[in-house]
Amino acid sequence: MKSGKVKEKDLIIINEDIFNNVSEECLTYIIVHEVVHKLTNTRGHGAKFLNKLLSIYSMDEITKYEMEIYYAIQKSNL
């Protein structure tokens, strides 16, 4: 196992207001969502990214969690 400093590009940072205003399941989704970006080497939400995310979550689950995130953002006025 390599030791050393974590590179900034490898960090996943979740805004505290979001962290405190979504369910544990949604937090898991956020982490998986960000890891999928890293696995697919994508920044956007195009076909490559979405296909990988859909291999983990259904479209209904994605929509549910994205709405939960949206409402958390609205609540915190980000």
PyMOL Python script that loads the backbone (N, CA, C, O; Angstrom):
from pymol import cmd

cmd.read_pdbstr("""\
ATOM      1  N   MET A   1       0.841  -1.172   0.000  1.00  0.00           N
ATOM      2  CA  MET A   1       0.000   0.000   0.000  1.00  0.00           C
ATOM      3  C   MET A   1       0.891   1.241   0.000  1.00  0.00           C
ATOM      4  O   MET A   1       1.826   1.361   0.791  1.00  0.00           O
ATOM      5  N   LYS A   2       0.574   2.148  -0.900  1.00  0.00           N
ATOM      6  CA  LYS A   2       1.336   3.390  -0.964  1.00  0.00           C
ATOM      7  C   LYS A   2       0.876   4.332   0.129  1.00  0.00           C
ATOM      8  O   LYS A   2      -0.305   4.386   0.473  1.00  0.00           O
ATOM      9  N   SER A   3       1.805   5.053   0.654  1.00  0.00           N
ATOM     10  CA  SER A   3       1.435   6.091   1.610  1.00  0.00           C
ATOM     11  C   SER A   3       1.839   7.425   1.004  1.00  0.00           C
ATOM     12  O   SER A   3       2.667   7.487   0.095  1.00  0.00           O
ATOM     13  N   GLY A   4       1.264   8.449   1.503  1.00  0.00           N
ATOM     14  CA  GLY A   4       1.592   9.770   0.996  1.00  0.00           C
ATOM     15  C   GLY A   4       0.396  10.692   1.115  1.00  0.00           C
ATOM     16  O   GLY A   4      -0.625  10.366   1.721  1.00  0.00           O
ATOM     17  N   LYS A   5       0.564  11.846   0.517  1.00  0.00           N
ATOM     18  CA  LYS A   5      -0.477  12.850   0.604  1.00  0.00           C
ATOM     19  C   LYS A   5      -1.610  12.530  -0.370  1.00  0.00           C
ATOM     20  O   LYS A   5      -1.395  11.998  -1.459  1.00  0.00           O
ATOM     21  N   VAL A   6      -2.816  12.873   0.060  1.00  0.00           N
ATOM     22  CA  VAL A   6      -3.982  12.767  -0.806  1.00  0.00           C
ATOM     23  C   VAL A   6      -3.943  13.944  -1.764  1.00  0.00           C
ATOM     24  O   VAL A   6      -3.737  15.086  -1.353  1.00  0.00           O
ATOM     25  N   LYS A   7      -4.141  13.661  -3.033  1.00  0.00           N
ATOM     26  CA  LYS A   7      -4.155  14.727  -4.027  1.00  0.00           C
ATOM     27  C   LYS A   7      -5.504  15.423  -4.005  1.00  0.00           C
ATOM     28  O   LYS A   7      -6.541  14.785  -3.825  1.00  0.00           O
ATOM     29  N   GLU A   8      -5.482  16.720  -4.186  1.00  0.00           N
ATOM     30  CA  GLU A   8      -6.709  17.507  -4.138  1.00  0.00           C
ATOM     31  C   GLU A   8      -7.738  16.978  -5.130  1.00  0.00           C
ATOM     32  O   GLU A   8      -8.930  16.964  -4.824  1.00  0.00           O
ATOM     33  N   LYS A   9      -7.306  16.546  -6.304  1.00  0.00           N
ATOM     34  CA  LYS A   9      -8.237  16.046  -7.313  1.00  0.00           C
ATOM     35  C   LYS A   9      -8.917  14.754  -6.883  1.00  0.00           C
ATOM     36  O   LYS A   9      -9.924  14.364  -7.473  1.00  0.00           O
ATOM     37  N   ASP A  10      -8.388  14.089  -5.870  1.00  0.00           N
ATOM     38  CA  ASP A  10      -8.969  12.838  -5.375  1.00  0.00           C
ATOM     39  C   ASP A  10      -9.950  13.057  -4.222  1.00  0.00           C
ATOM     40  O   ASP A  10     -10.588  12.109  -3.763  1.00  0.00           O
ATOM     41  N   LEU A  11     -10.071  14.286  -3.758  1.00  0.00           N
ATOM     42  CA  LEU A  11     -10.967  14.582  -2.643  1.00  0.00           C
ATOM     43  C   LEU A  11     -12.415  14.700  -3.104  1.00  0.00           C
ATOM     44  O   LEU A  11     -12.696  15.177  -4.204  1.00  0.00           O
ATOM     45  N   ILE A  12     -13.310  14.266  -2.259  1.00  0.00           N
ATOM     46  CA  ILE A  12     -14.739  14.497  -2.447  1.00  0.00           C
ATOM     47  C   ILE A  12     -15.166  15.377  -1.287  1.00  0.00           C
ATOM     48  O   ILE A  12     -15.092  14.972  -0.127  1.00  0.00           O
ATOM     49  N   ILE A  13     -15.611  16.578  -1.607  1.00  0.00           N
ATOM     50  CA  ILE A  13     -15.999  17.533  -0.580  1.00  0.00           C
ATOM     51  C   ILE A  13     -17.505  17.739  -0.668  1.00  0.00           C
ATOM     52  O   ILE A  13     -18.039  18.049  -1.733  1.00  0.00           O
ATOM     53  N   ILE A  14     -18.184  17.564   0.464  1.00  0.00           N
ATOM     54  CA  ILE A  14     -19.631  17.747   0.520  1.00  0.00           C
ATOM     55  C   ILE A  14     -19.913  18.958   1.403  1.00  0.00           C
ATOM     56  O   ILE A  14     -19.487  19.020   2.557  1.00  0.00           O
ATOM     57  N   ASN A  15     -20.629  19.904   0.844  1.00  0.00           N
ATOM     58  CA  ASN A  15     -20.994  21.106   1.579  1.00  0.00           C
ATOM     59  C   ASN A  15     -21.708  20.725   2.871  1.00  0.00           C
ATOM     60  O   ASN A  15     -22.592  19.868   2.867  1.00  0.00           O
ATOM     61  N   GLU A  16     -21.328  21.357   3.965  1.00  0.00           N
ATOM     62  CA  GLU A  16     -21.895  21.039   5.280  1.00  0.00           C
ATOM     63  C   GLU A  16     -23.405  21.228   5.319  1.00  0.00           C
ATOM     64  O   GLU A  16     -24.105  20.450   5.967  1.00  0.00           O
ATOM     65  N   ASP A  17     -23.920  22.249   4.636  1.00  0.00           N
ATOM     66  CA  ASP A  17     -25.369  22.475   4.606  1.00  0.00           C
ATOM     67  C   ASP A  17     -26.091  21.309   3.933  1.00  0.00           C
ATOM     68  O   ASP A  17     -27.170  20.908   4.369  1.00  0.00           O
ATOM     69  N   ILE A  18     -25.499  20.771   2.880  1.00  0.00           N
ATOM     70  CA  ILE A  18     -26.096  19.599   2.214  1.00  0.00           C
ATOM     71  C   ILE A  18     -25.973  18.397   3.140  1.00  0.00           C
ATOM     72  O   ILE A  18     -26.942  17.669   3.354  1.00  0.00           O
ATOM     73  N   PHE A  19     -24.794  18.195   3.681  1.00  0.00           N
ATOM     74  CA  PHE A  19     -24.521  17.061   4.559  1.00  0.00           C
ATOM     75  C   PHE A  19     -25.545  16.983   5.690  1.00  0.00           C
ATOM     76  O   PHE A  19     -26.010  15.899   6.041  1.00  0.00           O
ATOM     77  N   ASN A  20     -25.885  18.114   6.244  1.00  0.00           N
ATOM     78  CA  ASN A  20     -26.791  18.156   7.396  1.00  0.00           C
ATOM     79  C   ASN A  20     -28.274  18.118   7.028  1.00  0.00           C
ATOM     80  O   ASN A  20     -29.126  18.021   7.911  1.00  0.00           O
ATOM     81  N   ASN A  21     -28.590  18.194   5.729  1.00  0.00           N
ATOM     82  CA  ASN A  21     -29.994  18.303   5.340  1.00  0.00           C
ATOM     83  C   ASN A  21     -30.467  17.229   4.371  1.00  0.00           C
ATOM     84  O   ASN A  21     -31.515  17.383   3.743  1.00  0.00           O
ATOM     85  N   VAL A  22     -29.715  16.150   4.241  1.00  0.00           N
ATOM     86  CA  VAL A  22     -30.165  15.031   3.416  1.00  0.00           C
ATOM     87  C   VAL A  22     -30.066  13.742   4.227  1.00  0.00           C
ATOM     88  O   VAL A  22     -29.380  13.681   5.247  1.00  0.00           O
ATOM     89  N   SER A  23     -30.760  12.725   3.756  1.00  0.00           N
ATOM     90  CA  SER A  23     -30.762  11.428   4.441  1.00  0.00           C
ATOM     91  C   SER A  23     -29.413  10.721   4.273  1.00  0.00           C
ATOM     92  O   SER A  23     -28.611  11.074   3.409  1.00  0.00           O
ATOM     93  N   GLU A  24     -29.192   9.735   5.106  1.00  0.00           N
ATOM     94  CA  GLU A  24     -27.969   8.931   5.002  1.00  0.00           C
ATOM     95  C   GLU A  24     -27.880   8.247   3.635  1.00  0.00           C
ATOM     96  O   GLU A  24     -26.801   8.150   3.051  1.00  0.00           O
ATOM     97  N   GLU A  25     -29.022   7.777   3.135  1.00  0.00           N
ATOM     98  CA  GLU A  25     -29.047   7.144   1.813  1.00  0.00           C
ATOM     99  C   GLU A  25     -28.647   8.124   0.721  1.00  0.00           C
ATOM    100  O   GLU A  25     -27.961   7.762  -0.235  1.00  0.00           O
ATOM    101  N   CYS A  26     -29.082   9.366   0.873  1.00  0.00           N
ATOM    102  CA  CYS A  26     -28.723  10.397  -0.103  1.00  0.00           C
ATOM    103  C   CYS A  26     -27.230  10.723  -0.022  1.00  0.00           C
ATOM    104  O   CYS A  26     -26.590  10.952  -1.049  1.00  0.00           O
ATOM    105  N   LEU A  27     -26.682  10.744   1.169  1.00  0.00           N
ATOM    106  CA  LEU A  27     -25.236  10.966   1.317  1.00  0.00           C
ATOM    107  C   LEU A  27     -24.458   9.854   0.609  1.00  0.00           C
ATOM    108  O   LEU A  27     -23.452  10.115  -0.050  1.00  0.00           O
ATOM    109  N   THR A  28     -24.929   8.624   0.748  1.00  0.00           N
ATOM    110  CA  THR A  28     -24.291   7.508   0.046  1.00  0.00           C
ATOM    111  C   THR A  28     -24.375   7.739  -1.456  1.00  0.00           C
ATOM    112  O   THR A  28     -23.394   7.534  -2.171  1.00  0.00           O
ATOM    113  N   TYR A  29     -25.541   8.166  -1.938  1.00  0.00           N
ATOM    114  CA  TYR A  29     -25.702   8.459  -3.368  1.00  0.00           C
ATOM    115  C   TYR A  29     -24.720   9.541  -3.816  1.00  0.00           C
ATOM    116  O   TYR A  29     -24.094   9.411  -4.868  1.00  0.00           O
ATOM    117  N   ILE A  30     -24.585  10.596  -3.034  1.00  0.00           N
ATOM    118  CA  ILE A  30     -23.672  11.687  -3.398  1.00  0.00           C
ATOM    119  C   ILE A  30     -22.243  11.154  -3.547  1.00  0.00           C
ATOM    120  O   ILE A  30     -21.545  11.504  -4.499  1.00  0.00           O
ATOM    121  N   ILE A  31     -21.819  10.323  -2.624  1.00  0.00           N
ATOM    122  CA  ILE A  31     -20.468   9.763  -2.684  1.00  0.00           C
ATOM    123  C   ILE A  31     -20.323   8.862  -3.905  1.00  0.00           C
ATOM    124  O   ILE A  31     -19.333   8.948  -4.632  1.00  0.00           O
ATOM    125  N   VAL A  32     -21.313   7.998  -4.128  1.00  0.00           N
ATOM    126  CA  VAL A  32     -21.264   7.118  -5.309  1.00  0.00           C
ATOM    127  C   VAL A  32     -21.245   7.952  -6.584  1.00  0.00           C
ATOM    128  O   VAL A  32     -20.477   7.667  -7.503  1.00  0.00           O
ATOM    129  N   HIS A  33     -22.079   8.971  -6.641  1.00  0.00           N
ATOM    130  CA  HIS A  33     -22.139   9.881  -7.795  1.00  0.00           C
ATOM    131  C   HIS A  33     -20.751  10.460  -8.097  1.00  0.00           C
ATOM    132  O   HIS A  33     -20.306  10.461  -9.244  1.00  0.00           O
ATOM    133  N   GLU A  34     -20.090  10.941  -7.071  1.00  0.00           N
ATOM    134  CA  GLU A  34     -18.766  11.536  -7.252  1.00  0.00           C
ATOM    135  C   GLU A  34     -17.710  10.487  -7.624  1.00  0.00           C
ATOM    136  O   GLU A  34     -16.820  10.764  -8.428  1.00  0.00           O
ATOM    137  N   VAL A  35     -17.805   9.305  -7.051  1.00  0.00           N
ATOM    138  CA  VAL A  35     -16.872   8.230  -7.406  1.00  0.00           C
ATOM    139  C   VAL A  35     -17.070   7.825  -8.866  1.00  0.00           C
ATOM    140  O   VAL A  35     -16.100   7.533  -9.565  1.00  0.00           O
ATOM    141  N   VAL A  36     -18.317   7.806  -9.328  1.00  0.00           N
ATOM    142  CA  VAL A  36     -18.584   7.488 -10.738  1.00  0.00           C
ATOM    143  C   VAL A  36     -17.913   8.515 -11.647  1.00  0.00           C
ATOM    144  O   VAL A  36     -17.378   8.155 -12.696  1.00  0.00           O
ATOM    145  N   HIS A  37     -17.935   9.785 -11.258  1.00  0.00           N
ATOM    146  CA  HIS A  37     -17.204  10.795 -12.039  1.00  0.00           C
ATOM    147  C   HIS A  37     -15.723  10.411 -12.145  1.00  0.00           C
ATOM    148  O   HIS A  37     -15.128  10.508 -13.218  1.00  0.00           O
ATOM    149  N   LYS A  38     -15.144   9.983 -11.047  1.00  0.00           N
ATOM    150  CA  LYS A  38     -13.723   9.610 -11.046  1.00  0.00           C
ATOM    151  C   LYS A  38     -13.480   8.358 -11.879  1.00  0.00           C
ATOM    152  O   LYS A  38     -12.510   8.297 -12.635  1.00  0.00           O
ATOM    153  N   LEU A  39     -14.357   7.352 -11.749  1.00  0.00           N
ATOM    154  CA  LEU A  39     -14.200   6.108 -12.503  1.00  0.00           C
ATOM    155  C   LEU A  39     -14.339   6.300 -14.005  1.00  0.00           C
ATOM    156  O   LEU A  39     -13.641   5.665 -14.795  1.00  0.00           O
ATOM    157  N   THR A  40     -15.254   7.188 -14.388  1.00  0.00           N
ATOM    158  CA  THR A  40     -15.502   7.414 -15.817  1.00  0.00           C
ATOM    159  C   THR A  40     -14.683   8.572 -16.372  1.00  0.00           C
ATOM    160  O   THR A  40     -14.759   8.882 -17.560  1.00  0.00           O
ATOM    161  N   ASN A  41     -13.901   9.207 -15.508  1.00  0.00           N
ATOM    162  CA  ASN A  41     -13.076  10.346 -15.904  1.00  0.00           C
ATOM    163  C   ASN A  41     -13.915  11.411 -16.615  1.00  0.00           C
ATOM    164  O   ASN A  41     -13.547  11.911 -17.678  1.00  0.00           O
ATOM    165  N   THR A  42     -15.051  11.742 -15.999  1.00  0.00           N
ATOM    166  CA  THR A  42     -15.965  12.734 -16.562  1.00  0.00           C
ATOM    167  C   THR A  42     -16.238  13.834 -15.550  1.00  0.00           C
ATOM    168  O   THR A  42     -16.172  13.622 -14.339  1.00  0.00           O
ATOM    169  N   ARG A  43     -16.543  15.003 -16.072  1.00  0.00           N
ATOM    170  CA  ARG A  43     -16.957  16.112 -15.221  1.00  0.00           C
ATOM    171  C   ARG A  43     -18.443  16.381 -15.383  1.00  0.00           C
ATOM    172  O   ARG A  43     -19.103  16.869 -14.466  1.00  0.00           O
ATOM    173  N   GLY A  44     -18.955  16.061 -16.551  1.00  0.00           N
ATOM    174  CA  GLY A  44     -20.369  16.290 -16.836  1.00  0.00           C
ATOM    175  C   GLY A  44     -21.198  15.042 -16.594  1.00  0.00           C
ATOM    176  O   GLY A  44     -20.723  14.046 -16.048  1.00  0.00           O
ATOM    177  N   HIS A  45     -22.453  15.127 -17.018  1.00  0.00           N
ATOM    178  CA  HIS A  45     -23.394  14.033 -16.788  1.00  0.00           C
ATOM    179  C   HIS A  45     -23.864  13.433 -18.110  1.00  0.00           C
ATOM    180  O   HIS A  45     -25.053  13.183 -18.306  1.00  0.00           O
ATOM    181  N   GLY A  46     -22.920  13.209 -19.002  1.00  0.00           N
ATOM    182  CA  GLY A  46     -23.224  12.640 -20.312  1.00  0.00           C
ATOM    183  C   GLY A  46     -23.495  11.148 -20.251  1.00  0.00           C
ATOM    184  O   GLY A  46     -23.643  10.563 -19.178  1.00  0.00           O
ATOM    185  N   ALA A  47     -23.557  10.545 -21.439  1.00  0.00           N
ATOM    186  CA  ALA A  47     -23.930   9.132 -21.568  1.00  0.00           C
ATOM    187  C   ALA A  47     -22.988   8.201 -20.807  1.00  0.00           C
ATOM    188  O   ALA A  47     -23.451   7.286 -20.126  1.00  0.00           O
ATOM    189  N   LYS A  48     -21.697   8.413 -20.907  1.00  0.00           N
ATOM    190  CA  LYS A  48     -20.730   7.545 -20.230  1.00  0.00           C
ATOM    191  C   LYS A  48     -20.962   7.546 -18.719  1.00  0.00           C
ATOM    192  O   LYS A  48     -21.006   6.494 -18.081  1.00  0.00           O
ATOM    193  N   PHE A  49     -21.108   8.741 -18.167  1.00  0.00           N
ATOM    194  CA  PHE A  49     -21.360   8.888 -16.736  1.00  0.00           C
ATOM    195  C   PHE A  49     -22.701   8.263 -16.360  1.00  0.00           C
ATOM    196  O   PHE A  49     -22.781   7.451 -15.438  1.00  0.00           O
ATOM    197  N   LEU A  50     -23.749   8.647 -17.081  1.00  0.00           N
ATOM    198  CA  LEU A  50     -25.095   8.196 -16.727  1.00  0.00           C
ATOM    199  C   LEU A  50     -25.240   6.679 -16.853  1.00  0.00           C
ATOM    200  O   LEU A  50     -25.888   6.054 -16.013  1.00  0.00           O
ATOM    201  N   ASN A  51     -24.657   6.087 -17.870  1.00  0.00           N
ATOM    202  CA  ASN A  51     -24.733   4.634 -18.019  1.00  0.00           C
ATOM    203  C   ASN A  51     -24.112   3.923 -16.824  1.00  0.00           C
ATOM    204  O   ASN A  51     -24.651   2.927 -16.344  1.00  0.00           O
ATOM    205  N   LYS A  52     -22.986   4.429 -16.346  1.00  0.00           N
ATOM    206  CA  LYS A  52     -22.342   3.819 -15.173  1.00  0.00           C
ATOM    207  C   LYS A  52     -23.204   4.012 -13.930  1.00  0.00           C
ATOM    208  O   LYS A  52     -23.383   3.078 -13.149  1.00  0.00           O
ATOM    209  N   LEU A  53     -23.739   5.218 -13.741  1.00  0.00           N
ATOM    210  CA  LEU A  53     -24.577   5.479 -12.577  1.00  0.00           C
ATOM    211  C   LEU A  53     -25.839   4.612 -12.621  1.00  0.00           C
ATOM    212  O   LEU A  53     -26.309   4.137 -11.587  1.00  0.00           O
ATOM    213  N   LEU A  54     -26.385   4.408 -13.829  1.00  0.00           N
ATOM    214  CA  LEU A  54     -27.580   3.568 -13.983  1.00  0.00           C
ATOM    215  C   LEU A  54     -27.289   2.088 -13.749  1.00  0.00           C
ATOM    216  O   LEU A  54     -28.217   1.297 -13.586  1.00  0.00           O
ATOM    217  N   SER A  55     -26.038   1.712 -13.732  1.00  0.00           N
ATOM    218  CA  SER A  55     -25.694   0.324 -13.400  1.00  0.00           C
ATOM    219  C   SER A  55     -25.726   0.105 -11.880  1.00  0.00           C
ATOM    220  O   SER A  55     -25.639  -1.024 -11.399  1.00  0.00           O
ATOM    221  N   ILE A  56     -25.851   1.214 -11.140  1.00  0.00           N
ATOM    222  CA  ILE A  56     -25.861   1.163  -9.673  1.00  0.00           C
ATOM    223  C   ILE A  56     -27.229   1.551  -9.120  1.00  0.00           C
ATOM    224  O   ILE A  56     -27.740   0.907  -8.204  1.00  0.00           O
ATOM    225  N   TYR A  57     -27.815   2.600  -9.677  1.00  0.00           N
ATOM    226  CA  TYR A  57     -29.098   3.120  -9.221  1.00  0.00           C
ATOM    227  C   TYR A  57     -30.090   3.130 -10.381  1.00  0.00           C
ATOM    228  O   TYR A  57     -29.706   3.287 -11.540  1.00  0.00           O
ATOM    229  N   SER A  58     -31.373   2.961 -10.053  1.00  0.00           N
ATOM    230  CA  SER A  58     -32.417   3.115 -11.075  1.00  0.00           C
ATOM    231  C   SER A  58     -32.631   4.607 -11.335  1.00  0.00           C
ATOM    232  O   SER A  58     -32.220   5.449 -10.536  1.00  0.00           O
ATOM    233  N   MET A  59     -33.267   4.920 -12.442  1.00  0.00           N
ATOM    234  CA  MET A  59     -33.560   6.321 -12.750  1.00  0.00           C
ATOM    235  C   MET A  59     -34.481   6.918 -11.685  1.00  0.00           C
ATOM    236  O   MET A  59     -34.349   8.094 -11.347  1.00  0.00           O
ATOM    237  N   ASP A  60     -35.407   6.126 -11.157  1.00  0.00           N
ATOM    238  CA  ASP A  60     -36.277   6.622 -10.083  1.00  0.00           C
ATOM    239  C   ASP A  60     -35.469   6.982  -8.836  1.00  0.00           C
ATOM    240  O   ASP A  60     -35.737   7.998  -8.195  1.00  0.00           O
ATOM    241  N   GLU A  61     -34.489   6.159  -8.494  1.00  0.00           N
ATOM    242  CA  GLU A  61     -33.648   6.458  -7.328  1.00  0.00           C
ATOM    243  C   GLU A  61     -32.804   7.710  -7.573  1.00  0.00           C
ATOM    244  O   GLU A  61     -32.673   8.560  -6.693  1.00  0.00           O
ATOM    245  N   ILE A  62     -32.240   7.815  -8.763  1.00  0.00           N
ATOM    246  CA  ILE A  62     -31.432   8.990  -9.100  1.00  0.00           C
ATOM    247  C   ILE A  62     -32.279  10.250  -8.976  1.00  0.00           C
ATOM    248  O   ILE A  62     -31.857  11.238  -8.374  1.00  0.00           O
ATOM    249  N   THR A  63     -33.471  10.206  -9.547  1.00  0.00           N
ATOM    250  CA  THR A  63     -34.371  11.363  -9.489  1.00  0.00           C
ATOM    251  C   THR A  63     -34.715  11.712  -8.049  1.00  0.00           C
ATOM    252  O   THR A  63     -34.699  12.883  -7.669  1.00  0.00           O
ATOM    253  N   LYS A  64     -35.027  10.696  -7.246  1.00  0.00           N
ATOM    254  CA  LYS A  64     -35.364  10.910  -5.831  1.00  0.00           C
ATOM    255  C   LYS A  64     -34.226  11.606  -5.093  1.00  0.00           C
ATOM    256  O   LYS A  64     -34.451  12.585  -4.382  1.00  0.00           O
ATOM    257  N   TYR A  65     -33.006  11.101  -5.261  1.00  0.00           N
ATOM    258  CA  TYR A  65     -31.870  11.681  -4.543  1.00  0.00           C
ATOM    259  C   TYR A  65     -31.506  13.057  -5.082  1.00  0.00           C
ATOM    260  O   TYR A  65     -31.152  13.945  -4.306  1.00  0.00           O
ATOM    261  N   GLU A  66     -31.583  13.249  -6.375  1.00  0.00           N
ATOM    262  CA  GLU A  66     -31.285  14.569  -6.945  1.00  0.00           C
ATOM    263  C   GLU A  66     -32.291  15.605  -6.447  1.00  0.00           C
ATOM    264  O   GLU A  66     -31.927  16.754  -6.196  1.00  0.00           O
ATOM    265  N   MET A  67     -33.559  15.202  -6.303  1.00  0.00           N
ATOM    266  CA  MET A  67     -34.562  16.125  -5.756  1.00  0.00           C
ATOM    267  C   MET A  67     -34.284  16.426  -4.291  1.00  0.00           C
ATOM    268  O   MET A  67     -34.462  17.558  -3.843  1.00  0.00           O
ATOM    269  N   GLU A  68     -33.853  15.427  -3.549  1.00  0.00           N
ATOM    270  CA  GLU A  68     -33.513  15.649  -2.139  1.00  0.00           C
ATOM    271  C   GLU A  68     -32.352  16.636  -2.029  1.00  0.00           C
ATOM    272  O   GLU A  68     -32.355  17.511  -1.162  1.00  0.00           O
ATOM    273  N   ILE A  69     -31.372  16.494  -2.901  1.00  0.00           N
ATOM    274  CA  ILE A  69     -30.234  17.425  -2.921  1.00  0.00           C
ATOM    275  C   ILE A  69     -30.714  18.819  -3.297  1.00  0.00           C
ATOM    276  O   ILE A  69     -30.319  19.806  -2.676  1.00  0.00           O
ATOM    277  N   TYR A  70     -31.563  18.899  -4.314  1.00  0.00           N
ATOM    278  CA  TYR A  70     -32.102  20.190  -4.758  1.00  0.00           C
ATOM    279  C   TYR A  70     -32.811  20.905  -3.604  1.00  0.00           C
ATOM    280  O   TYR A  70     -32.586  22.094  -3.378  1.00  0.00           O
ATOM    281  N   TYR A  71     -33.661  20.183  -2.879  1.00  0.00           N
ATOM    282  CA  TYR A  71     -34.391  20.799  -1.768  1.00  0.00           C
ATOM    283  C   TYR A  71     -33.453  21.196  -0.625  1.00  0.00           C
ATOM    284  O   TYR A  71     -33.685  22.204   0.043  1.00  0.00           O
ATOM    285  N   ALA A  72     -32.417  20.425  -0.399  1.00  0.00           N
ATOM    286  CA  ALA A  72     -31.425  20.781   0.635  1.00  0.00           C
ATOM    287  C   ALA A  72     -30.707  22.071   0.242  1.00  0.00           C
ATOM    288  O   ALA A  72     -30.437  22.922   1.089  1.00  0.00           O
ATOM    289  N   ILE A  73     -30.403  22.207  -1.041  1.00  0.00           N
ATOM    290  CA  ILE A  73     -29.738  23.429  -1.521  1.00  0.00           C
ATOM    291  C   ILE A  73     -30.684  24.624  -1.359  1.00  0.00           C
ATOM    292  O   ILE A  73     -30.273  25.692  -0.905  1.00  0.00           O
ATOM    293  N   GLN A  74     -31.941  24.434  -1.732  1.00  0.00           N
ATOM    294  CA  GLN A  74     -32.918  25.523  -1.592  1.00  0.00           C
ATOM    295  C   GLN A  74     -33.072  25.930  -0.123  1.00  0.00           C
ATOM    296  O   GLN A  74     -33.157  27.116   0.195  1.00  0.00           O
ATOM    297  N   LYS A  75     -33.106  24.947   0.754  1.00  0.00           N
ATOM    298  CA  LYS A  75     -33.270  25.211   2.184  1.00  0.00           C
ATOM    299  C   LYS A  75     -32.097  26.000   2.747  1.00  0.00           C
ATOM    300  O   LYS A  75     -32.274  26.844   3.626  1.00  0.00           O
ATOM    301  N   SER A  76     -30.907  25.725   2.243  1.00  0.00           N
ATOM    302  CA  SER A  76     -29.707  26.369   2.782  1.00  0.00           C
ATOM    303  C   SER A  76     -29.337  27.643   2.029  1.00  0.00           C
ATOM    304  O   SER A  76     -28.391  28.334   2.406  1.00  0.00           O
ATOM    305  N   ASN A  77     -30.078  27.958   0.965  1.00  0.00           N
ATOM    306  CA  ASN A  77     -29.817  29.158   0.161  1.00  0.00           C
ATOM    307  C   ASN A  77     -28.417  29.179  -0.434  1.00  0.00           C
ATOM    308  O   ASN A  77     -27.781  30.232  -0.487  1.00  0.00           O
ATOM    309  N   LEU A  78     -27.932  28.026  -0.883  1.00  0.00           N
ATOM    310  CA  LEU A  78     -26.598  27.985  -1.504  1.00  0.00           C
ATOM    311  C   LEU A  78     -26.620  28.599  -2.871  1.00  0.00           C
ATOM    312  O   LEU A  78     -25.589  28.652  -3.541  1.00  0.00           O
TER     313      LEU A  78
END
""", "prot")
cmd.dss("prot")
cmd.show_as("cartoon", "prot")
cmd.util.cbc("prot")
cmd.orient("prot")
